[in-house]
Amino acid sequence: MNDMNVSDAKDCFAYKNNKCTILKSNKCEGTECGFYKTKDEFKLGQKKALERILSLDKQKRDYIIETYYGGKIEVI
Protein backbone atom coordinates (compact mmCIF):
# COMPACT_ATOMS: atom_id res chain seq x y z
CA MET A 1 0.00 0.00 0.00
CA ASN A 2 1.37 3.43 -0.83
CA ASP A 3 1.34 6.47 1.48
CA MET A 4 -1.59 8.06 -0.35
CA ASN A 5 -3.79 5.04 0.39
CA VAL A 6 -2.82 4.99 4.06
CA SER A 7 -3.90 8.60 4.38
CA ASP A 8 -7.11 7.94 2.43
CA ALA A 9 -7.86 4.85 4.51
CA LYS A 10 -8.21 7.05 7.58
CA ASP A 11 -11.13 8.75 5.82
CA CYS A 12 -12.94 5.42 5.31
CA PHE A 13 -16.04 4.83 7.45
CA ALA A 14 -14.78 1.35 8.38
CA TYR A 15 -11.24 2.38 9.42
CA LYS A 16 -11.01 2.37 13.23
CA ASN A 17 -8.13 1.67 15.60
CA ASN A 18 -5.71 1.40 12.66
CA LYS A 19 -7.64 -1.45 11.02
CA CYS A 20 -10.65 -2.22 8.89
CA THR A 21 -13.79 -3.13 10.82
CA ILE A 22 -15.45 -4.67 7.74
CA LEU A 23 -12.83 -7.10 6.43
CA LYS A 24 -10.89 -9.71 8.40
CA SER A 25 -7.72 -8.89 6.50
CA ASN A 26 -5.20 -6.69 8.29
CA LYS A 27 -4.04 -5.28 4.97
CA CYS A 28 -5.90 -2.07 4.22
CA GLU A 29 -6.01 -1.24 0.53
CA GLY A 30 -7.26 2.31 1.01
CA THR A 31 -9.16 3.74 -1.91
CA GLU A 32 -8.46 0.59 -3.95
CA CYS A 33 -10.70 -1.43 -1.62
CA GLY A 34 -14.13 -2.33 -2.98
CA PHE A 35 -15.70 -1.40 0.37
CA TYR A 36 -13.99 2.01 0.68
CA LYS A 37 -16.40 4.87 1.37
CA THR A 38 -15.94 8.14 3.17
CA LYS A 39 -18.05 8.67 6.27
CA ASP A 40 -20.26 11.08 4.29
CA GLU A 41 -20.73 8.57 1.45
CA PHE A 42 -21.63 5.89 4.01
CA LYS A 43 -24.20 8.14 5.71
CA LEU A 44 -25.74 9.04 2.33
CA GLY A 45 -25.98 5.36 1.42
CA GLN A 46 -27.66 4.59 4.74
CA LYS A 47 -30.13 7.44 4.19
CA LYS A 48 -30.98 6.22 0.67
CA ALA A 49 -31.47 2.65 1.92
CA LEU A 50 -33.79 3.86 4.68
CA GLU A 51 -35.80 5.96 2.23
CA ARG A 52 -36.16 2.91 -0.03
CA ILE A 53 -37.29 0.69 2.85
CA LEU A 54 -39.83 3.27 3.99
CA SER A 55 -41.21 3.52 0.44
CA LEU A 56 -42.16 -0.17 0.36
CA ASP A 57 -45.60 -1.49 1.14
CA LYS A 58 -46.28 -2.10 4.84
CA GLN A 59 -45.83 -5.87 4.73
CA LYS A 60 -42.41 -5.75 3.03
CA ARG A 61 -41.30 -2.78 5.13
CA ASP A 62 -42.27 -4.49 8.39
CA TYR A 63 -40.57 -7.73 7.35
CA ILE A 64 -37.29 -5.94 6.55
CA ILE A 65 -37.37 -3.86 9.73
CA GLU A 66 -38.07 -6.93 11.87
CA THR A 67 -35.53 -9.17 10.11
CA TYR A 68 -32.60 -6.79 9.69
CA TYR A 69 -33.17 -4.03 12.25
CA GLY A 70 -34.54 -6.02 15.20
CA GLY A 71 -37.94 -4.39 14.87
CA LYS A 72 -36.62 -0.87 15.39
CA ILE A 73 -35.45 1.52 12.74
CA GLU A 74 -33.84 4.89 13.32
CA VAL A 75 -35.15 7.55 11.00
CA ILE A 76 -32.32 9.88 10.01
TITORPA-530924 format. One line per 8 residues: number of its first residue (from 1); their letters; for each residue x, y, z of N, C-alpha, C. Coordinates in steps of 0.001 Angstrom, whole numbers, plus 500000, padded with zeros to 6 digits. Example, Ala and Ser with C-alpha at 12.3 -4.5 7.8 and 13.67 -1.06 7.14 Angstrom:
% residues 2
1) as) 513190,494310,507800,512300,495500,507800,513200,496700,507800  512850,497750,507080,513670,498940,507140,512900,500030,507870 .
This chain:
% residues 76
1) mndmnvsd) 500861,498823,500000,500000,500000,500000,500900,501230,500000  500556,502223,499196,501369,503431,499166,500879,504433,500207  501675,505494,500445,501345,506468,501483,500017,507168,501228  499670,507398,499957,498411,508058,499655,497229,507215,500149  497288,505903,499951,496209,505040,500390,496101,504965,501898  497222,505009,502598,497184,504986,504063,496448,506216,504557  496765,507363,504000,496096,508599,504379,494608,508528,504049  494285,508045,502854,492892,507939,502431,492126,506933,503278 .
9) akdcfayk) 492797,505879,503701,492138,504850,504510,491589,505448,505786  492246,506419,506336,491792,507048,507578,490472,507776,507375  490136,508092,506134,488867,508746,505819,487735,507743,505632  488059,506460,505552,487060,505424,505310,486198,505223,506562  484899,505028,506343,483964,504832,507449,484301,503602,508282  484955,502616,507695,485224,501351,508382,486607,501302,509028  487387,502365,508895,488757,502375,509422,488746,502899,510851  488973,501987,511811,488991,502368,513227,490115,501621,513922 .
17) nnkctilk) 490770,502279,514834,491865,501672,515601,492927,501058,514688  493255,501793,513623,494286,501398,512660,493989,500090,511940  492714,499745,511783,492363,498551,511016,490962,498690,510438  490662,497811,509526,489349,497782,508888,488378,496996,509766  487211,497558,510005,486213,496866,510819,485256,496033,509962  485410,496078,508653,484548,495333,507736,485199,494014,507319  486466,494080,506927,487167,492902,506435,488031,492276,507526  488257,490986,507433,489106,490290,508401,490587,490484,508101 .
25) snkcegte) 490901,490893,506909,492283,491107,506501,492878,492303,507225  494113,492191,507648,494796,493311,508291,495388,494272,507273  495382,493885,506013,495965,494718,504966,494911,495662,504404  495024,496923,504739,494101,497928,504216,494563,498347,502830  493653,498367,501894,493989,498755,500529,493551,500181,500206  493118,500910,501207,492743,502309,501013,491667,502474,499966  491856,503445,499101,490836,503745,498093,490701,502651,497040  491618,501710,496991,491545,500594,496046,490580,499514,496539 .
33) cgfyktkd) 490186,499571,497790,489297,498575,498380,487882,498739,497830  487228,497639,497531,485867,497672,497017,484849,498171,498036  485208,498151,499320,484304,498595,500371,484588,500027,500819  485617,500667,500259,486005,502014,500679,484881,503011,500424  484529,503741,501470,483596,504870,501373,483999,505869,502445  483845,507137,502134,484060,508142,503175,482884,508058,504145  483041,508666,505282,481954,508670,506268,480702,509334,505691  480888,510402,504915,479739,511081,504290,479059,510192,503251 .
41) efklgqkk) 479848,509481,502446,479274,508571,501454,478504,507442,502145  479048,506942,503247,478375,505887,504007,477042,506380,504557  477039,507576,505152,475799,508140,505707,474756,508348,504615  475177,508841,503455,474258,509043,502334,473673,507713,501878  474497,506681,501800,474017,505358,501416,473008,504816,502411  473266,505027,503698,472339,504589,504742,471012,505327,504608  471076,506624,504338,469865,507435,504191,469040,506960,502997  469715,506688,501865,469015,506215,500667,468375,504852,500912 .
49) alerilsl) 469073,503978,501621,468526,502654,501923,467286,502778,502804  467353,503650,503794,466213,503865,504680,465020,504431,503914  465282,505391,503045,464204,505959,502225,463554,504883,501362  464369,503997,500813,463844,502914,499970,462984,501961,500801  463476,501592,501974,462713,500693,502849,461374,501322,503213  461401,502587,503575,460174,503272,503990,459186,503471,502838  459669,503362,501599,458787,503525,500442,458054,502228,500073  458455,501126,500665,457842,499834,500356,456470,499708,501004 .
57) dkqkrdyi) 455691,498738,500512,454396,498511,501135,454611,498011,502573  453609,498162,503405,453722,497903,504839,454240,496511,505156  453760,495493,504457,454168,494128,504732,455667,493925,504483  456162,494381,503339,457588,494254,503026,458427,495082,503982  457977,496318,504225,458697,497219,505127,458815,496600,506519  457706,496107,507059,457726,495514,508393,458620,494284,508454  458586,493470,507402,459429,492274,507349,460915,492663,507402  461307,493630,506587,462714,494060,506550,463136,494659,507884 .
65) ietyyggk) 462304,495494,508453,462629,496137,509730,462759,495086,510830  461874,494123,510847,461932,493066,511869,463151,492167,511663  463390,491777,510419,464467,490832,510109,465861,491438,510265  466055,492643,509754,467404,493212,509688,467678,494314,510708  466641,494849,511312,466833,495966,512252,466276,495641,513636  465952,494373,513900,465459,493980,515204,464154,494638,515592  463364,495019,514613,462059,495609,514873,462084,497108,515107  463273,497676,515165,463385,499126,515394,464240,499725,514286 .
73) ievi) 463790,500842,513789,464546,501524,512741,464691,502986,513134  465891,503497,512982,466161,504886,513324,466002,505752,512091  465066,506657,512132,464849,507554,511005,465861,508690,511101  466608,508863,510032,467681,509878,510007,467114,511231,509671 .
